Amino acid sequence: MSSNNNINSERSTGMKTPPTKPTASSFENMPIISPILSYSSSRADSPQIPEIIPEETRKSLPIHETLPIVNCIARARIPTTQGPEIFLHLYENNIDKKEHLAIVFGEDIRSKTLFAKRPNETQQDRMTRGAYVGKLYPGRLEADVDHKEGMSVEFDSEGQLIRESTTTFKDECLVRIHSECYTGETAWSARCDCGEQFDEAGRIMGANGHGCIVYLRQEGRGIGLGEKLKAYNLQDLGADTVQANLILRHPADGRSFSLATAILLDLGLADIKLLTNNPDKILAVEGKNRDVKVIERVPMIPLAWKSKSGIKSKEIDGYLSTKIERMGHLLEKPIKF
């Protein structure tokens, strides 16, 4: 039975059909089941203003309309090996049981849910969970006032933080929406550029002084680490990254970015400059209602394309080729395919 027949059978019966064993012909002319949301002829390396998508077109796209509920449960200052400090925010939400993160550059980017006053809490409680202004130091007694730095925050009658420009960042912000990649970030994989993009985003934001990497726990474009490792084996058998996902009966890209949108709004980052090569991610983060607006796209060019550093392998060449040719990523390709 063909792959398409298996899919139709599964839809009609509700029962999952075991995947067909891959053969040489499995990889020929395989379509992408998950549609590319948008297209652009722009391939410039410099920052670009995203193309305007008509309202009717946006409303028809398979992107979120209603945002999930997120709650920042803790924040802590992290001194980094590269120099800049980050403030790590941990989030819970109402749609999955995963702990998603916001890696924030700049002490003055503040979470609405973290800073909101809570019943019967003490100033020590607020400092412990990270809802403080300025810097912590031994003997400090107040979370809402840093006497050494001469900083304080104010709240409205309902206990919500008042975002004042003197204490809270309100400008356009550099943002990277990054999906977890154990193999690329931890296991030194040369199959993808995820680890490189993560490090480069941090370098750019550290130099800029402000920025936010929203770190979503959706490994393997949403299929999980176990299935991702199976996909790697299929790639060694001749499939590209898109084909491997489809053979395993997963969408080419099964990720959702509604949590990222909700986290950005919680941090007060409604107008952003998005570090990405993926035009679909721009629409997915903005959503149907454009709660967050991507005012500028900042390309992420592979380091090996610009210098002698970066990832060099036949696997990364094939991976980048698939991103460009099959998934519509906005990159010029200076490599041979």
N, C-alpha and C positions, 0 to 999 in steps of 0.2 A: 504493500500500500504506500502511496506517495505521502510526503510530508503534508501537503495541502489537504489530502483526503483525511489524514489523521486529525488535523485541526478541525475540519468540518464535522467529523464524527464526534469529537470531544464536545463541540459546542452543542450538538443536537442531543446527545445522551447525558451530558453532564459528567461523564466518566473520563478519567485521564488515560489516554492511550500511551503505552510505552514508546519512547522515541525510536525512530528507525535508525539502524546502525549506519553510520556514515560510510559512503563509498566515494570514489573519485568523482562521480557525477553529482554528488550531493552539493558540491561547492560551485557548480557552474550556473551562472545566471540566476543566482539566488536573490530574490527581492528583499528589500527591507520592509518588514511588516509595520514597524512603527514609523509613521510618516514624518518626514522632516517638516517642521512647522513653518519655517521661513527660508527665504533664499536672498542672497545678496551677491552682487558682482564685485563688491569692495574687497580688495585683498591688500590694502595698504598696511604698512607696519606701524604708522603713526596713529595716535588716538582718533577715533571716528565717532561722529554723531550717529546713533542707530537710525535706520530708516524708519519712516513713519508708517505704521500699520493702520489701515482703516479700521474704524470702530467695529463695523459689522464683521470684518475678517477676524479681529481679535476675539470678539464674542463667540465666534464659531469654533475656535481652537480648543483642543483638549487640555486646557490649563485651568488652574484653580479660580474659583469665584469667591468661595467662602474660606476664610483663613482658619487654621487650627488655633487652639489656645495654647500659648507657651507661658512658662513661668521660670524666671531665673532664680535658682535656689542657692547659688553661691558664686562668689567672685574672689579671686586671689591674685596678688601681684607675683609675676614670675620673672626673675632676672634671667636673661638668656645668655647662652655661650657666645652669641654674636654681638652682644652689647645692649641693644634696645630692650627695655622692659615691656612685657605684655601683661594684660589683665585677662586671665582666663575665666570665662563665664560658663557655668554649667546650667543647661536647660532641661526641664521636663515638659511634657506636652500631653494632649488629650487624644492623640491618634496612634501612638506606639509607645512601647516601654523602653525605648532607647534613650540614652543620655547624649544629646547633641550639644555642641560647643560653639562659643563665639570667642575667637582669639582676637583681642582688642588691643590696638596700639593707641595709647593716649588715655591717661587717667580720667579725663573729663568726658569720655563717651559713657553715658550712664543708662542703665537699664531701668525702665519704668517699674517693672514688677519687683525688681530687687530693692529699689529705693523706697517703694511705697511703705508707709507706716503700717505696722501690724498691731493688733490689740495686745496690750499688756507687755509689750517688748521693752527691753532696756537698751540704753546706749551701747552697753557691752554686747548685747545680742546682735545689734546692727553691725558693729565692727567685726564680730566673729563671722557673720555671713558675707561680709564684704561691702555692706551698704554704708560706706564712709567717704568723706571728701578729703582730698589731699593725701597725706602719708601717715601710716601707722608708726608708732614709736612706743617704746616702753613707758608706761605711766600715763598714756593718753586715756582720757575719760569720756570724751564725747565723739560720737560718730559724725554728727552733722556740722561740726565746727572743728577746723584745724587751726589752733591758735598760732602755731609756729609758722604756718604758711599764710595766715591771714585770710583763710577761705571759709565759707559757710554756704549751705544750701537751704532753700526755703521750700515750704510745702503749703498746699491749699487746704481748705477746710475739710476736705475728705482724705487728707494725708498723702496726696499725690505730689510727686516732685514737680516743682516749678522750674522749667528749663530756661535759665537765664544765661545769656551769652558769656557772662563773666566767669561762670563756674561749669557750664555744660556745653559741649561741642554741638554746634547746630549747622555747620557748613556742609557742602558737598563732600562726600567721603569716598576714598578708595575702598573697594570691596572685592573680595574673592569668595565665590561660593565653591567650596571644595568638598568632594565626596571622599569618604574614607578609602584608602588604598593601602592595605597592609603590605602587599608585595612591593609596591613602589616606594613607600615611605620607610619601611622597616627592614625588608628583606633584600634591599639593594637591587631590585629587579630592573633589568634593561629592556623589559618588554613594553613599558609605558613611560610617559613623562610626568606622572602624577607627583612623584617625590620632588622632581626638579621644579615643577610649577609651584608646589607648596613652599619650597625654600625661597624661590625667586619672589613670590608674592610677599613673603615675610621681609625679605631684604628691601624691596621697594617701599613697603609701608613703614619699616623702621627708619629709613632715610627720610621719608616724608613727615614722620612724626605722628600721623594719624592714619588709621585704617582698620579694617575688620575682615578677618577670615572666618566665614561661617562654615564650621566643620560638621558635615552631616554624616551620620553613620549608615551609609548605604553603599556597602562594598560591591565592587564589580558592576557598576551601573545599576545597582538594585537587586542583583541576583544572589549575593552572599559569597563568602570566601570559598566554600566547598564547591559550588557550581562554577565559580571563577577558575578554580584549579582544573576542573574538567574542561572548561573552555580553552585553557592553555594547552592541554593535550590535543584537543581538536585543531588548534592552530599549528601545532607541530606536525599534524597529519595533513595540513594543507589549507585549512580554513583561515579566513581573516577574522578579526575580533567580532564583527557584526554577524558573519555566517555562523561562528561558533555559538553565539548566544541563541540564534534561531534554531540551530540543530538541537540544542538543549531545551527547546520549547519555551524560551524566554524572549521578551521583546528586545530589539536591538539596544534600546535604552529605556529601562524601567524605572528611572529615578523620578522623584517628585521634589519640587523646590518650594512648595507652599510653606514648609517649616522655616526655610531660609527667609522668606518674605516676612513671616510673623516675627522672627528673631530680629531682623533689621528694624522693623517698626518699633519693637520693644526698646531698642537701643536709640531710637530717635533718628535713624538714618533713612530718610525717605527719598532723598535725592543722592544718587550714587554714581560713581565712575567704576564700571565693572571690568575687572581684569579677566578677560575670557577671549577665546577664539570661536566660541560656539554661539551662533545667532539664536538658536532655539532656547538657550539658557536665558538670554535677555527677556524673551517673551514669557518664559516660564516663571522667572522671578517677579516680573511686573504683574502677571496674572491678568484676568479679564478686566479688573477695575483699576489697574495701574496704581495700586496702593503705594508701591515703591516705583520710582521713575529712574530708569537708566539714562542718564543725560549724556553719557559718554562711554564708549567701549575702548578699553586699553588692551591692545593685543599682547599675547604672551608668546614671544618667538622662541623656539627651542635654542638653547645656548650653543649647541653644536652648529647651528646654522649661522651664528654670529661670531664665533671665536673657536679656539682650539679646545675649550672646555666643553662640558656637557656630555650627554649620553651618546655613545657611538656603538651601534650594533645593527645587524640585519633585522632583528625583531623590531627595534624602534623605528627603523625606516618603513617597514611594512605597516606598523601601527599608525604612524603619521599619515601615510598614504591613504589608509582606510578612512581616517578622520576627514581628510580633505575630499576624497573622491566619493565616499559612500555616505558621509554624515554632514557634509556641507560646511565644515569648519573653515573659517576665514583666514587662510594662510597661503602665502606664496610658497611653492615647493622648490628649493634649490637643489634637491637631491634627485638621483635617478631612480626610476621605478621599473 
